[in-house]
């Protein structure tokens, strides 16, 4: 089984920082895509950042220069460091994993990030 356990969401003022963590406590894949999507009220779910097993990183244009995705393979964990947060970053952030072995997609339960003064 795959279980994506998210943490780090919360309330922060504009310009502040948060670090999201997502740990895969289940099956480990050699070939994967892992990262974060977000969904704000009234909007579609959108990609925030992903990292692949070969190290390729992709960011949404709206977060480039402010967010950094990284991973700790020993802990089977991906991180999203969010700096310079803006009210438009307010959303539910979902951890995402695609494992090639079974061509399967997995989602975390979501964690709320609210940027407000």
N, C-alpha and C positions, 0 to 999 in steps of 0.2 A: 504494500500500500504506500501511497504518497500522502503526506500530511504537511501542508505549508502553514507554519506558525508565524504570524506577523506580530510585530511589536513596534513601539516608538511613536505612534500617532498621538495627537493631542492638540491643544490650543496654544497658539503662538502669535505674538504681535508681528505686524509687518516689519520686514527686515530681519526677523529672527531666523533661527535654524532648528531643524529637527533631523534626526537620523532614524530611518526606518530599517528594520531588520526582518528578514524572512528566512526561516530555517526549514529545510526539508528533513523531516524526521523519519521518512520512509525510504522507499527505493531510490537508489542512486543511479543516474544515467551517465554514460560516458559521453554521449552526444546530446546536447540540450541547448535550449534557449531559456533563460531565466531573467526575470525583471519585474517591472511594475507598470501597471495601467492605473488610470484614475477615472472617476466618473463624478462630475459635479451635477447638482440638481438641474434638471431640464436639458442636460447635454448627454451626448453619447459617450460611451467609454472610449478613452483614447490612450494610446501608448505614451508612456513617460520615458522609460529607459529600459534597455535590455542588454544583456551580456550573454555571449554564447560560449560553448565549451572550448572553442578555439580562440577566445579572447576578443572577438569582435564586439564592439559597443555601439549602440545606437541610442540617440536622444531625440526627443521631440524638440522642435525649434524653440518652443516657448520656454524650455528649461535649460537650454545650452548655456554654459558659463555659470550656472547657479547650482545645478544638481550634479552629483557624481555617483555613479554606480560602481560597486566593487564587490568582490567575493572573497570568501575564505573557504577554500575547498576542504580544508581539514575539518571545518565545522558544518559543511554543507549549507552555508549561509550566504545570502546576498544582502548587500546594504545599499541604501539610498541616502546619501548625505544631501540634505536640502538646505541651501543657504540663500540669503536674500529673499525670503519667502514673501509672496504677494497675496493679496486677497483672492486673486484669480486662481491661486493654487489650491484654494479650498475645495476639497473633494474627498470622496472615499477612495483610498488607495488600495489596490488589489495586487498581491503578489501573484506571479504567473510562472508556470513551468511547462515547457514542452520537452518531452523525452522521446528521442527518435526510436528507441528500441521497440516501443509499442505504438509509436506515432500517437501519443496521448497528450492531452492538454489538462492541466491542473490549475486550480485557482485557490488562493487563500480566501479567508472569510471577509477580508476588507478591514481597514483601519481608518478612522476618521482623522483627517487633518483639517484644522480650521485656522485660518489666518485672519485675525481681526484685532483691532485695538479696543 
